[in-house]
Amino acid sequence: MGEKVVAASGKRKTAVARAVAFSGNGKVFINNIPLELFKPEVAKLKIAEPIEVVGRDVADKVDVHIRVAGGGIMGQAEATKVVISNVLSAFGGEAVRRRLLAYDRRMLVGDSRRTEPKKFGGHSARRRKQKSYR
């Protein structure tokens, strides 16, 4: 019963990632796919960024299972990055949290920007139909 379990969630645009982490040997699964086999490569590098910043000494003690849904590939990758950062800071303590904040604040704090809704009288959120007076 001494095993530590951490639940965390992260958002980016419309993507939501939820994670359950527990003591283990450094395995990361995203929608039941190991991180080593995750495609595309750019998203995999973005997801692995907090692991590289924190270091293998902390990351190898935690198993993380992540379910991510909504949004696109890169939005899901950003949400997953936030979740992994929060899990590692929960397991690693205040020193790991400070290291992540010094590297990039967006790793621990979700990006609050959302798309602006479309309004009437135009084609998109800001664009309007042109007027001609002559």
LUMFILUM-332253 format. One record per residue (C-alpha): residue number from 0; x, y, z. Coordinates in steps of 0.1 Angstrom, whole numbers. Example, Ala and Ser with C-alpha at 12.3 -4.5 7.8 and 13.67 -1.06 7.14 Angstrom:
! LUMFILUM-332253
[0, [123, -45, 78]];
[1, [137, -11, 71]];
This chain:
! LUMFILUM-332253
[0, [0, 0, 0]];
[1, [31, 23, 0]];
[2, [30, 29, -37]];
[3, [24, 65, -47]];
[4, [-2, 72, -73]];
[5, [-7, 106, -90]];
[6, [-36, 117, -113]];
[7, [-31, 148, -135]];
[8, [-47, 165, -165]];
[9, [-36, 190, -190]];
[10, [-53, 210, -218]];
[11, [-42, 227, -250]];
[12, [-68, 242, -274]];
[13, [-95, 215, -275]];
[14, [-72, 186, -266]];
[15, [-75, 171, -231]];
[16, [-49, 147, -217]];
[17, [-55, 127, -185]];
[18, [-28, 107, -168]];
[19, [-23, 82, -140]];
[20, [12, 78, -128]];
[21, [27, 54, -103]];
[22, [61, 41, -92]];
[23, [77, 20, -119]];
[24, [106, 19, -143]];
[25, [102, 49, -167]];
[26, [75, 37, -192]];
[27, [52, 62, -208]];
[28, [21, 51, -227]];
[29, [-1, 75, -247]];
[30, [-34, 59, -257]];
[31, [-18, 25, -250]];
[32, [11, 32, -274]];
[33, [46, 34, -259]];
[34, [64, 67, -263]];
[35, [92, 51, -282]];
[36, [67, 40, -310]];
[37, [47, 72, -310]];
[38, [43, 90, -344]];
[39, [48, 116, -358]];
[40, [84, 122, -347]];
[41, [79, 160, -341]];
[42, [51, 153, -316]];
[43, [72, 126, -299]];
[44, [100, 150, -294]];
[45, [76, 176, -280]];
[46, [62, 150, -256]];
[47, [96, 138, -245]];
[48, [108, 174, -237]];
[49, [100, 174, -200]];
[50, [117, 140, -195]];
[51, [149, 154, -211]];
[52, [147, 186, -189]];
[53, [141, 167, -156]];
[54, [166, 140, -164]];
[55, [164, 102, -164]];
[56, [171, 98, -127]];
[57, [136, 111, -119]];
[58, [118, 99, -150]];
[59, [130, 63, -147]];
[60, [112, 59, -114]];
[61, [77, 67, -128]];
[62, [53, 49, -151]];
[63, [28, 71, -168]];
[64, [-4, 61, -186]];
[65, [-20, 89, -206]];
[66, [-54, 91, -224]];
[67, [-56, 120, -247]];
[68, [-86, 131, -269]];
[69, [-98, 160, -289]];
[70, [-79, 186, -310]];
[71, [-52, 178, -335]];
[72, [-18, 160, -333]];
[73, [2, 189, -319]];
[74, [-25, 201, -295]];
[75, [-26, 166, -281]];
[76, [12, 166, -279]];
[77, [12, 199, -260]];
[78, [-15, 187, -236]];
[79, [5, 155, -230]];
[80, [36, 175, -223]];
[81, [18, 195, -196]];
[82, [5, 163, -180]];
[83, [40, 146, -180]];
[84, [55, 178, -165]];
[85, [29, 179, -137]];
[86, [34, 142, -129]];
[87, [72, 145, -128]];
[88, [70, 175, -105]];
[89, [46, 156, -82]];
[90, [71, 127, -80]];
[91, [103, 147, -80]];
[92, [94, 175, -56]];
[93, [101, 212, -55]];
[94, [135, 210, -72]];
[95, [121, 193, -103]];
[96, [93, 219, -104]];
[97, [117, 248, -102]];
[98, [138, 232, -130]];
[99, [108, 229, -153]];
[100, [97, 265, -145]];
[101, [131, 278, -153]];
[102, [132, 260, -186]];
[103, [96, 269, -198]];
[104, [66, 280, -177]];
[105, [42, 265, -203]];
[106, [53, 230, -193]];
[107, [35, 233, -160]];
[108, [8, 259, -167]];
[109, [-17, 252, -194]];
[110, [-21, 276, -223]];
[111, [-53, 295, -217]];
[112, [-57, 307, -253]];
[113, [-88, 295, -272]];
[114, [-102, 302, -307]];
[115, [-124, 333, -309]];
[116, [-159, 326, -320]];
[117, [-172, 338, -354]];
[118, [-195, 368, -354]];
[119, [-223, 378, -378]];
[120, [-215, 401, -407]];
[121, [-183, 385, -417]];
[122, [-165, 353, -428]];
[123, [-145, 346, -397]];
[124, [-140, 360, -362]];
[125, [-124, 393, -372]];
[126, [-128, 395, -410]];
[127, [-157, 416, -423]];
[128, [-174, 420, -456]];
[129, [-160, 450, -475]];
[130, [-181, 481, -480]];
[131, [-180, 503, -511]];
[132, [-195, 538, -510]];
[133, [-190, 548, -547]];
